[in-house]
Amino acid sequence: MQVITFGKLQAQDGQGDALMDIIRQHMDYLKQQPGLVQGYVARCNGNSNKFLVVSVWANEEAQQAAMTRLSTDPEATKGFLQMMQLLNGQPDFGNYTVESIVK
C-alpha cells in the first residue's frame, strides 16, 4: 500500500524564502529516490512563512529506505540542520498508510 509523509513547517518572520530554498533542495533529493510516486510543496495562502510538504511513496519499504539514505547523506543532514534554524517552533511530521483513493 502507498504511504504518505508530510511536514508542516513555519519559518521565522522573513525567512520563508530561505526555507523554501531548503525545501526545494530536499525535494530534489527525494526525486532521485526509488519508489517516490509524487511530491508536493505548498505555501499557505495568507502566510508566506507556512509550508506543507507531502510525499507519496509506492510502499512503506521505499519510504523507509529513502529516509535511511537521507539520514546518512552529509548534504541532506546539513540541509535539515539549516532548516531547523529557520523554523518558528517545532515542525509537525506525519507518516500515513493510504486506505482509500478518490479520483
Biopython code that builds the backbone (N, CA, C, O; Angstrom):
import numpy as np
from Bio.PDB.StructureBuilder import StructureBuilder

atoms = [
    (1, "MET", "N", (0.833, -1.188, 0.000)),
    (1, "MET", "CA", (0.000, 0.000, 0.000)),
    (1, "MET", "C", (0.874, 1.247, 0.000)),
    (1, "MET", "O", (1.969, 1.264, 0.561)),
    (2, "GLN", "N", (0.362, 2.281, -0.641)),
    (2, "GLN", "CA", (1.093, 3.541, -0.681)),
    (2, "GLN", "C", (1.171, 4.167, 0.709)),
    (2, "GLN", "O", (0.325, 3.929, 1.571)),
    (3, "VAL", "N", (2.208, 4.969, 0.895)),
    (3, "VAL", "CA", (2.432, 5.689, 2.139)),
    (3, "VAL", "C", (2.573, 7.172, 1.813)),
    (3, "VAL", "O", (3.210, 7.549, 0.829)),
    (4, "ILE", "N", (1.971, 8.000, 2.653)),
    (4, "ILE", "CA", (2.084, 9.453, 2.515)),
    (4, "ILE", "C", (2.823, 9.989, 3.727)),
    (4, "ILE", "O", (2.480, 9.672, 4.866)),
    (5, "THR", "N", (3.841, 10.803, 3.477)),
    (5, "THR", "CA", (4.510, 11.506, 4.559)),
    (5, "THR", "C", (4.258, 12.995, 4.371)),
    (5, "THR", "O", (4.095, 13.470, 3.247)),
    (6, "PHE", "N", (4.228, 13.725, 5.480)),
    (6, "PHE", "CA", (4.047, 15.164, 5.383)),
    (6, "PHE", "C", (4.876, 15.866, 6.436)),
    (6, "PHE", "O", (5.246, 15.291, 7.460)),
    (7, "GLY", "N", (5.154, 17.121, 6.153)),
    (7, "GLY", "CA", (5.777, 18.013, 7.124)),
    (7, "GLY", "C", (5.081, 19.348, 7.053)),
    (7, "GLY", "O", (4.954, 19.931, 5.977)),
    (8, "LYS", "N", (4.632, 19.837, 8.186)),
    (8, "LYS", "CA", (4.075, 21.180, 8.294)),
    (8, "LYS", "C", (5.139, 22.035, 8.971)),
    (8, "LYS", "O", (5.558, 21.761, 10.095)),
    (9, "LEU", "N", (5.565, 23.076, 8.260)),
    (9, "LEU", "CA", (6.683, 23.889, 8.709)),
    (9, "LEU", "C", (6.293, 25.358, 8.716)),
    (9, "LEU", "O", (5.556, 25.814, 7.842)),
    (10, "GLN", "N", (6.785, 26.095, 9.699)),
    (10, "GLN", "CA", (6.591, 27.539, 9.705)),
    (10, "GLN", "C", (7.934, 28.203, 9.944)),
    (10, "GLN", "O", (8.609, 27.947, 10.941)),
    (11, "ALA", "N", (8.308, 29.068, 9.001)),
    (11, "ALA", "CA", (9.572, 29.791, 9.110)),
    (11, "ALA", "C", (9.424, 30.967, 10.071)),
    (11, "ALA", "O", (8.325, 31.472, 10.302)),
    (12, "GLN", "N", (10.540, 31.382, 10.612)),
    (12, "GLN", "CA", (10.572, 32.623, 11.375)),
    (12, "GLN", "C", (10.209, 33.763, 10.426)),
    (12, "GLN", "O", (10.384, 33.645, 9.213)),
    (13, "ASP", "N", (9.709, 34.856, 10.973)),
    (13, "ASP", "CA", (9.331, 36.004, 10.140)),
    (13, "ASP", "C", (10.471, 36.404, 9.218)),
    (13, "ASP", "O", (11.612, 36.566, 9.652)),
    (14, "GLY", "N", (10.147, 36.561, 7.944)),
    (14, "GLY", "CA", (11.121, 36.984, 6.953)),
    (14, "GLY", "C", (12.008, 35.873, 6.421)),
    (14, "GLY", "O", (12.871, 36.134, 5.582)),
    (15, "GLN", "N", (11.824, 34.631, 6.885)),
    (15, "GLN", "CA", (12.681, 33.516, 6.468)),
    (15, "GLN", "C", (11.979, 32.539, 5.524)),
    (15, "GLN", "O", (12.520, 31.477, 5.215)),
    (16, "GLY", "N", (10.779, 32.895, 5.068)),
    (16, "GLY", "CA", (10.007, 31.991, 4.213)),
    (16, "GLY", "C", (10.722, 31.612, 2.927)),
    (16, "GLY", "O", (10.712, 30.444, 2.538)),
    (17, "ASP", "N", (11.338, 32.571, 2.268)),
    (17, "ASP", "CA", (12.020, 32.268, 1.009)),
    (17, "ASP", "C", (13.250, 31.388, 1.231)),
    (17, "ASP", "O", (13.532, 30.490, 0.438)),
    (18, "ALA", "N", (13.974, 31.655, 2.313)),
    (18, "ALA", "CA", (15.147, 30.830, 2.633)),
    (18, "ALA", "C", (14.713, 29.396, 2.941)),
    (18, "ALA", "O", (15.365, 28.439, 2.523)),
    (19, "LEU", "N", (13.612, 29.257, 3.673)),
    (19, "LEU", "CA", (13.105, 27.913, 3.968)),
    (19, "LEU", "C", (12.653, 27.229, 2.682)),
    (19, "LEU", "O", (12.893, 26.034, 2.506)),
    (20, "MET", "N", (12.009, 27.959, 1.788)),
    (20, "MET", "CA", (11.570, 27.384, 0.517)),
    (20, "MET", "C", (12.765, 26.843, -0.272)),
    (20, "MET", "O", (12.664, 25.782, -0.887)),
    (21, "ASP", "N", (13.877, 27.546, -0.263)),
    (21, "ASP", "CA", (15.078, 27.076, -0.965)),
    (21, "ASP", "C", (15.552, 25.733, -0.407)),
    (21, "ASP", "O", (15.926, 24.839, -1.167)),
    (22, "ILE", "N", (15.535, 25.595, 0.910)),
    (22, "ILE", "CA", (15.972, 24.344, 1.533)),
    (22, "ILE", "C", (14.978, 23.224, 1.228)),
    (22, "ILE", "O", (15.378, 22.087, 0.980)),
    (23, "ILE", "N", (13.689, 23.544, 1.248)),
    (23, "ILE", "CA", (12.668, 22.542, 0.915)),
    (23, "ILE", "C", (12.853, 22.063, -0.523)),
    (23, "ILE", "O", (12.733, 20.868, -0.792)),
    (24, "ARG", "N", (13.139, 22.965, -1.440)),
    (24, "ARG", "CA", (13.365, 22.578, -2.844)),
    (24, "ARG", "C", (14.562, 21.636, -2.959)),
    (24, "ARG", "O", (14.515, 20.664, -3.713)),
    (25, "GLN", "N", (15.617, 21.912, -2.226)),
    (25, "GLN", "CA", (16.780, 21.024, -2.244)),
    (25, "GLN", "C", (16.389, 19.637, -1.734)),
    (25, "GLN", "O", (16.807, 18.621, -2.289)),
    (26, "HIS", "N", (15.594, 19.609, -0.686)),
    (26, "HIS", "CA", (15.117, 18.333, -0.134)),
    (26, "HIS", "C", (14.293, 17.573, -1.176)),
    (26, "HIS", "O", (14.465, 16.367, -1.349)),
    (27, "MET", "N", (13.404, 18.277, -1.863)),
    (27, "MET", "CA", (12.567, 17.633, -2.874)),
    (27, "MET", "C", (13.396, 17.142, -4.050)),
    (27, "MET", "O", (13.086, 16.103, -4.633)),
    (28, "ASP", "N", (14.453, 17.879, -4.409)),
    (28, "ASP", "CA", (15.355, 17.412, -5.472)),
    (28, "ASP", "C", (16.000, 16.092, -5.078)),
    (28, "ASP", "O", (16.182, 15.209, -5.917)),
    (29, "TYR", "N", (16.343, 15.957, -3.804)),
    (29, "TYR", "CA", (16.912, 14.701, -3.312)),
    (29, "TYR", "C", (15.863, 13.587, -3.388)),
    (29, "TYR", "O", (16.159, 12.480, -3.839)),
    (30, "LEU", "N", (14.640, 13.887, -2.946)),
    (30, "LEU", "CA", (13.586, 12.869, -2.954)),
    (30, "LEU", "C", (13.256, 12.397, -4.363)),
    (30, "LEU", "O", (12.943, 11.223, -4.560)),
    (31, "LYS", "N", (13.321, 13.295, -5.349)),
    (31, "LYS", "CA", (13.009, 12.925, -6.734)),
    (31, "LYS", "C", (13.893, 11.788, -7.238)),
    (31, "LYS", "O", (13.504, 11.040, -8.134)),
    (32, "GLN", "N", (15.064, 11.665, -6.667)),
    (32, "GLN", "CA", (16.025, 10.639, -7.095)),
    (32, "GLN", "C", (15.784, 9.290, -6.418)),
    (32, "GLN", "O", (16.437, 8.304, -6.760)),
    (33, "GLN", "N", (14.871, 9.237, -5.479)),
    (33, "GLN", "CA", (14.693, 8.021, -4.681)),
    (33, "GLN", "C", (13.719, 7.045, -5.338)),
    (33, "GLN", "O", (12.649, 7.454, -5.789)),
    (34, "PRO", "N", (14.072, 5.773, -5.396)),
    (34, "PRO", "CA", (13.159, 4.765, -5.931)),
    (34, "PRO", "C", (11.892, 4.696, -5.075)),
    (34, "PRO", "O", (11.957, 4.738, -3.846)),
    (35, "GLY", "N", (10.764, 4.591, -5.730)),
    (35, "GLY", "CA", (9.507, 4.435, -5.014)),
    (35, "GLY", "C", (8.754, 5.716, -4.759)),
    (35, "GLY", "O", (7.620, 5.668, -4.282)),
    (36, "LEU", "N", (9.345, 6.878, -5.061)),
    (36, "LEU", "CA", (8.603, 8.127, -4.902)),
    (36, "LEU", "C", (7.566, 8.221, -6.017)),
    (36, "LEU", "O", (7.909, 8.181, -7.198)),
    (37, "VAL", "N", (6.314, 8.344, -5.639)),
    (37, "VAL", "CA", (5.229, 8.469, -6.613)),
    (37, "VAL", "C", (5.034, 9.934, -6.984)),
    (37, "VAL", "O", (5.012, 10.281, -8.165)),
    (38, "GLN", "N", (4.890, 10.796, -5.973)),
    (38, "GLN", "CA", (4.720, 12.230, -6.191)),
    (38, "GLN", "C", (5.197, 12.985, -4.969)),
    (38, "GLN", "O", (5.240, 12.449, -3.861)),
    (39, "GLY", "N", (5.554, 14.238, -5.189)),
    (39, "GLY", "CA", (5.911, 15.126, -4.091)),
    (39, "GLY", "C", (5.263, 16.482, -4.313)),
    (39, "GLY", "O", (5.127, 16.936, -5.449)),
    (40, "TYR", "N", (4.871, 17.118, -3.236)),
    (40, "TYR", "CA", (4.198, 18.419, -3.301)),
    (40, "TYR", "C", (4.803, 19.357, -2.264)),
    (40, "TYR", "O", (5.147, 18.951, -1.154)),
    (41, "VAL", "N", (4.921, 20.609, -2.653)),
    (41, "VAL", "CA", (5.272, 21.665, -1.709)),
    (41, "VAL", "C", (4.200, 22.733, -1.861)),
    (41, "VAL", "O", (3.963, 23.232, -2.962)),
    (42, "ALA", "N", (3.554, 23.082, -0.756)),
    (42, "ALA", "CA", (2.503, 24.094, -0.786)),
    (42, "ALA", "C", (2.837, 25.187, 0.219)),
    (42, "ALA", "O", (3.317, 24.925, 1.322)),
    (43, "ARG", "N", (2.568, 26.421, -0.198)),
    (43, "ARG", "CA", (2.760, 27.575, 0.681)),
    (43, "ARG", "C", (1.383, 28.075, 1.080)),
    (43, "ARG", "O", (0.470, 28.141, 0.257)),
    (44, "CYS", "N", (1.244, 28.419, 2.333)),
    (44, "CYS", "CA", (-0.053, 28.820, 2.878)),
    (44, "CYS", "C", (-0.542, 30.123, 2.244)),
    (44, "CYS", "O", (0.210, 31.091, 2.129)),
    (45, "ASN", "N", (-1.799, 30.132, 1.840)),
    (45, "ASN", "CA", (-2.423, 31.374, 1.398)),
    (45, "ASN", "C", (-2.604, 32.268, 2.617)),
    (45, "ASN", "O", (-3.224, 31.861, 3.599)),
    (46, "GLY", "N", (-2.072, 33.467, 2.562)),
    (46, "GLY", "CA", (-2.235, 34.390, 3.674)),
    (46, "GLY", "C", (-1.095, 34.385, 4.676)),
    (46, "GLY", "O", (-1.047, 35.260, 5.541)),
    (47, "ASN", "N", (-0.164, 33.419, 4.591)),
    (47, "ASN", "CA", (1.007, 33.409, 5.469)),
    (47, "ASN", "C", (2.156, 32.751, 4.714)),
    (47, "ASN", "O", (2.276, 31.526, 4.694)),
    (48, "SER", "N", (2.986, 33.561, 4.105)),
    (48, "SER", "CA", (4.054, 33.041, 3.238)),
    (48, "SER", "C", (5.176, 32.355, 4.013)),
    (48, "SER", "O", (6.137, 31.879, 3.409)),
    (49, "ASN", "N", (5.070, 32.298, 5.328)),
    (49, "ASN", "CA", (6.073, 31.600, 6.130)),
    (49, "ASN", "C", (5.663, 30.170, 6.475)),
    (49, "ASN", "O", (6.437, 29.443, 7.098)),
    (50, "LYS", "N", (4.441, 29.751, 6.076)),
    (50, "LYS", "CA", (3.947, 28.409, 6.398)),
    (50, "LYS", "C", (3.968, 27.517, 5.159)),
    (50, "LYS", "O", (3.608, 27.938, 4.060)),
    (51, "PHE", "N", (4.406, 26.254, 5.369)),
    (51, "PHE", "CA", (4.533, 25.311, 4.270)),
    (51, "PHE", "C", (3.965, 23.949, 4.647)),
    (51, "PHE", "O", (3.968, 23.549, 5.811)),
    (52, "LEU", "N", (3.485, 23.261, 3.638)),
    (52, "LEU", "CA", (3.095, 21.865, 3.752)),
    (52, "LEU", "C", (3.889, 21.105, 2.700)),
    (52, "LEU", "O", (3.810, 21.417, 1.512)),
    (53, "VAL", "N", (4.654, 20.109, 3.134)),
    (53, "VAL", "CA", (5.462, 19.292, 2.232)),
    (53, "VAL", "C", (4.921, 17.872, 2.309)),
    (53, "VAL", "O", (4.851, 17.288, 3.391)),
    (54, "VAL", "N", (4.534, 17.311, 1.153)),
    (54, "VAL", "CA", (3.912, 15.993, 1.106)),
    (54, "VAL", "C", (4.657, 15.128, 0.098)),
    (54, "VAL", "O", (4.989, 15.580, -0.998)),
    (55, "SER", "N", (4.915, 13.887, 0.477)),
    (55, "SER", "CA", (5.467, 12.931, -0.484)),
    (55, "SER", "C", (4.632, 11.662, -0.430)),
    (55, "SER", "O", (4.210, 11.214, 0.636)),
    (56, "VAL", "N", (4.404, 11.098, -1.608)),
    (56, "VAL", "CA", (3.638, 9.856, -1.738)),
    (56, "VAL", "C", (4.608, 8.788, -2.224)),
    (56, "VAL", "O", (5.328, 8.977, -3.205)),
    (57, "TRP", "N", (4.610, 7.654, -1.510)),
    (57, "TRP", "CA", (5.547, 6.564, -1.790)),
    (57, "TRP", "C", (4.801, 5.316, -2.206)),
    (57, "TRP", "O", (3.666, 5.089, -1.786)),
    (58, "ALA", "N", (5.441, 4.508, -3.032)),
    (58, "ALA", "CA", (4.830, 3.269, -3.521)),
    (58, "ALA", "C", (4.481, 2.331, -2.377)),
    (58, "ALA", "O", (3.476, 1.623, -2.429)),
    (59, "ASN", "N", (5.326, 2.331, -1.332)),
    (59, "ASN", "CA", (5.083, 1.475, -0.170)),
    (59, "ASN", "C", (5.971, 1.955, 0.978)),
    (59, "ASN", "O", (6.833, 2.817, 0.804)),
    (60, "GLU", "N", (5.738, 1.379, 2.140)),
    (60, "GLU", "CA", (6.487, 1.800, 3.328)),
    (60, "GLU", "C", (7.972, 1.477, 3.207)),
    (60, "GLU", "O", (8.813, 2.232, 3.695)),
    (61, "GLU", "N", (8.297, 0.372, 2.566)),
    (61, "GLU", "CA", (9.696, -0.007, 2.420)),
    (61, "GLU", "C", (10.475, 1.043, 1.620)),
    (61, "GLU", "O", (11.598, 1.397, 1.977)),
    (62, "ALA", "N", (9.867, 1.536, 0.536)),
    (62, "ALA", "CA", (10.524, 2.558, -0.286)),
    (62, "ALA", "C", (10.716, 3.845, 0.514)),
    (62, "ALA", "O", (11.771, 4.476, 0.442)),
    (63, "GLN", "N", (9.708, 4.223, 1.265)),
    (63, "GLN", "CA", (9.786, 5.440, 2.072)),
    (63, "GLN", "C", (10.866, 5.305, 3.145)),
    (63, "GLN", "O", (11.664, 6.222, 3.342)),
    (64, "GLN", "N", (10.894, 4.176, 3.831)),
    (64, "GLN", "CA", (11.884, 3.960, 4.887)),
    (64, "GLN", "C", (13.300, 3.916, 4.317)),
    (64, "GLN", "O", (14.230, 4.456, 4.916)),
    (65, "ALA", "N", (13.461, 3.277, 3.168)),
    (65, "ALA", "CA", (14.782, 3.207, 2.538)),
    (65, "ALA", "C", (15.269, 4.611, 2.161)),
    (65, "ALA", "O", (16.443, 4.933, 2.344)),
    (66, "ALA", "N", (14.371, 5.439, 1.637)),
    (66, "ALA", "CA", (14.732, 6.808, 1.273)),
    (66, "ALA", "C", (15.121, 7.616, 2.513)),
    (66, "ALA", "O", (16.083, 8.383, 2.474)),
    (67, "MET", "N", (14.390, 7.449, 3.598)),
    (67, "MET", "CA", (14.698, 8.183, 4.826)),
    (67, "MET", "C", (16.028, 7.723, 5.416)),
    (67, "MET", "O", (16.762, 8.531, 5.987)),
    (68, "THR", "N", (16.346, 6.439, 5.285)),
    (68, "THR", "CA", (17.637, 5.934, 5.752)),
    (68, "THR", "C", (18.760, 6.556, 4.934)),
    (68, "THR", "O", (19.761, 7.005, 5.491)),
    (69, "ARG", "N", (18.595, 6.585, 3.605)),
    (69, "ARG", "CA", (19.615, 7.209, 2.751)),
    (69, "ARG", "C", (19.742, 8.694, 3.079)),
    (69, "ARG", "O", (20.852, 9.223, 3.139)),
    (70, "LEU", "N", (18.622, 9.360, 3.289)),
    (70, "LEU", "CA", (18.613, 10.787, 3.601)),
    (70, "LEU", "C", (19.379, 11.058, 4.899)),
    (70, "LEU", "O", (20.146, 12.017, 4.982)),
    (71, "SER", "N", (19.171, 10.217, 5.899)),
    (71, "SER", "CA", (19.793, 10.450, 7.208)),
    (71, "SER", "C", (21.297, 10.178, 7.203)),
    (71, "SER", "O", (22.000, 10.600, 8.121)),
    (72, "THR", "N", (21.797, 9.480, 6.188)),
    (72, "THR", "CA", (23.230, 9.189, 6.123)),
    (72, "THR", "C", (23.953, 10.046, 5.091)),
    (72, "THR", "O", (25.163, 9.906, 4.912)),
    (73, "ASP", "N", (23.227, 10.931, 4.410)),
    (73, "ASP", "CA", (23.837, 11.803, 3.411)),
    (73, "ASP", "C", (24.273, 13.106, 4.091)),
    (73, "ASP", "O", (23.427, 13.810, 4.642)),
    (74, "PRO", "N", (25.557, 13.444, 4.069)),
    (74, "PRO", "CA", (26.029, 14.647, 4.765)),
    (74, "PRO", "C", (25.357, 15.940, 4.296)),
    (74, "PRO", "O", (25.043, 16.804, 5.115)),
    (75, "GLU", "N", (25.136, 16.077, 3.001)),
    (75, "GLU", "CA", (24.483, 17.294, 2.496)),
    (75, "GLU", "C", (23.030, 17.383, 2.959)),
    (75, "GLU", "O", (22.550, 18.461, 3.310)),
    (76, "ALA", "N", (22.339, 16.257, 2.959)),
    (76, "ALA", "CA", (20.951, 16.243, 3.416)),
    (76, "ALA", "C", (20.868, 16.564, 4.901)),
    (76, "ALA", "O", (19.978, 17.294, 5.337)),
    (77, "THR", "N", (21.795, 16.020, 5.671)),
    (77, "THR", "CA", (21.823, 16.304, 7.104)),
    (77, "THR", "C", (22.099, 17.782, 7.351)),
    (77, "THR", "O", (21.486, 18.398, 8.222)),
    (78, "LYS", "N", (23.016, 18.339, 6.586)),
    (78, "LYS", "CA", (23.328, 19.771, 6.688)),
    (78, "LYS", "C", (22.081, 20.598, 6.379)),
    (78, "LYS", "O", (21.780, 21.559, 7.088)),
    (79, "GLY", "N", (21.352, 20.223, 5.316)),
    (79, "GLY", "CA", (20.131, 20.932, 4.949)),
    (79, "GLY", "C", (19.073, 20.859, 6.037)),
    (79, "GLY", "O", (18.373, 21.839, 6.296)),
    (80, "PHE", "N", (18.954, 19.690, 6.680)),
    (80, "PHE", "CA", (17.977, 19.533, 7.756)),
    (80, "PHE", "C", (18.316, 20.462, 8.919)),
    (80, "PHE", "O", (17.430, 21.106, 9.479)),
    (81, "LEU", "N", (19.588, 20.531, 9.280)),
    (81, "LEU", "CA", (20.004, 21.411, 10.375)),
    (81, "LEU", "C", (19.772, 22.877, 10.021)),
    (81, "LEU", "O", (19.366, 23.665, 10.876)),
    (82, "GLN", "N", (20.029, 23.249, 8.764)),
    (82, "GLN", "CA", (19.760, 24.619, 8.324)),
    (82, "GLN", "C", (18.272, 24.923, 8.398)),
    (82, "GLN", "O", (17.872, 26.007, 8.824)),
    (83, "MET", "N", (17.451, 23.958, 7.981)),
    (83, "MET", "CA", (16.005, 24.136, 8.030)),
    (83, "MET", "C", (15.550, 24.380, 9.468)),
    (83, "MET", "O", (14.762, 25.289, 9.728)),
    (84, "MET", "N", (16.043, 23.572, 10.392)),
    (84, "MET", "CA", (15.621, 23.689, 11.787)),
    (84, "MET", "C", (15.939, 25.066, 12.361)),
    (84, "MET", "O", (15.192, 25.571, 13.198)),
    (85, "GLN", "N", (17.041, 25.680, 11.919)),
    (85, "GLN", "CA", (17.423, 27.005, 12.404)),
    (85, "GLN", "C", (16.485, 28.093, 11.894)),
    (85, "GLN", "O", (16.380, 29.154, 12.509)),
    (86, "LEU", "N", (15.804, 27.843, 10.779)),
    (86, "LEU", "CA", (14.902, 28.839, 10.190)),
    (86, "LEU", "C", (13.482, 28.754, 10.731)),
    (86, "LEU", "O", (12.679, 29.661, 10.511)),
    (87, "LEU", "N", (13.166, 27.669, 11.439)),
    (87, "LEU", "CA", (11.785, 27.432, 11.853)),
    (87, "LEU", "C", (11.369, 28.249, 13.063)),
    (87, "LEU", "O", (12.170, 28.568, 13.941)),
    (88, "ASN", "N", (10.091, 28.573, 13.073)),
    (88, "ASN", "CA", (9.441, 29.180, 14.220)),
    (88, "ASN", "C", (8.700, 28.046, 14.928)),
    (88, "ASN", "O", (7.584, 27.701, 14.540)),
    (89, "GLY", "N", (9.303, 27.472, 15.950)),
    (89, "GLY", "CA", (8.701, 26.335, 16.638)),
    (89, "GLY", "C", (9.125, 25.024, 16.002)),
    (89, "GLY", "O", (9.974, 24.987, 15.111)),
    (90, "GLN", "N", (8.518, 23.959, 16.479)),
    (90, "GLN", "CA", (8.848, 22.613, 16.014)),
    (90, "GLN", "C", (8.017, 22.250, 14.783)),
    (90, "GLN", "O", (6.849, 22.628, 14.690)),
    (91, "PRO", "N", (8.614, 21.517, 13.837)),
    (91, "PRO", "CA", (7.835, 21.047, 12.683)),
    (91, "PRO", "C", (6.881, 19.933, 13.119)),
    (91, "PRO", "O", (7.085, 19.282, 14.144)),
    (92, "ASP", "N", (5.860, 19.737, 12.331)),
    (92, "ASP", "CA", (4.907, 18.642, 12.564)),
    (92, "ASP", "C", (5.080, 17.658, 11.414)),
    (92, "ASP", "O", (4.763, 17.980, 10.269)),
    (93, "PHE", "N", (5.580, 16.466, 11.710)),
    (93, "PHE", "CA", (5.794, 15.447, 10.692)),
    (93, "PHE", "C", (4.809, 14.308, 10.906)),
    (93, "PHE", "O", (4.431, 14.011, 12.039)),
    (94, "GLY", "N", (4.391, 13.668, 9.811)),
    (94, "GLY", "CA", (3.492, 12.531, 9.917)),
    (94, "GLY", "C", (3.768, 11.516, 8.832)),
    (94, "GLY", "O", (4.361, 11.829, 7.799)),
    (95, "ASN", "N", (3.330, 10.298, 9.082)),
    (95, "ASN", "CA", (3.531, 9.189, 8.166)),
    (95, "ASN", "C", (2.248, 8.354, 8.184)),
    (95, "ASN", "O", (1.863, 7.831, 9.229)),
    (96, "TYR", "N", (1.592, 8.230, 7.035)),
    (96, "TYR", "CA", (0.285, 7.579, 6.962)),
    (96, "TYR", "C", (0.254, 6.541, 5.850)),
    (96, "TYR", "O", (0.883, 6.724, 4.808)),
    (97, "THR", "N", (-0.477, 5.453, 6.071)),
    (97, "THR", "CA", (-0.727, 4.454, 5.048)),
    (97, "THR", "C", (-2.024, 4.822, 4.340)),
    (97, "THR", "O", (-3.031, 5.109, 4.988)),
    (98, "VAL", "N", (-2.001, 4.812, 3.012)),
    (98, "VAL", "CA", (-3.190, 5.160, 2.227)),
    (98, "VAL", "C", (-4.215, 4.021, 2.343)),
    (98, "VAL", "O", (-3.901, 2.864, 2.065)),
    (99, "GLU", "N", (-5.417, 4.358, 2.747)),
    (99, "GLU", "CA", (-6.505, 3.396, 2.883)),
    (99, "GLU", "C", (-7.481, 3.468, 1.715)),
    (99, "GLU", "O", (-8.145, 2.486, 1.382)),
    (100, "SER", "N", (-7.560, 4.659, 1.092)),
    (100, "SER", "CA", (-8.537, 4.845, 0.020)),
    (100, "SER", "C", (-8.076, 5.984, -0.883)),
    (100, "SER", "O", (-7.456, 6.939, -0.414)),
    (101, "ILE", "N", (-8.376, 5.884, -2.172)),
    (101, "ILE", "CA", (-8.056, 6.933, -3.143)),
    (101, "ILE", "C", (-9.338, 7.278, -3.899)),
    (101, "ILE", "O", (-10.044, 6.398, -4.391)),
    (102, "VAL", "N", (-9.619, 8.574, -3.980)),
    (102, "VAL", "CA", (-10.779, 9.049, -4.729)),
    (102, "VAL", "C", (-10.270, 9.910, -5.866)),
    (102, "VAL", "O", (-9.428, 10.784, -5.661)),
    (103, "LYS", "N", (-10.776, 9.667, -7.065)),
    (103, "LYS", "CA", (-10.356, 10.463, -8.228)),
    (103, "LYS", "C", (-11.519, 11.236, -8.778)),
    (103, "LYS", "O", (-11.367, 11.966, -9.758)),
]
sb = StructureBuilder()
sb.init_structure("model")
sb.init_model(0)
sb.init_chain("A")
sb.init_seg("    ")
for serial, (resi, resn, name, xyz) in enumerate(atoms, 1):
    if name == "N":
        sb.init_residue(resn, " ", resi, " ")
    sb.init_atom(name, np.array(xyz, "f"), 0.0, 1.0, " ", f" {name:<3s}", serial, name[0])
structure = sb.get_structure()
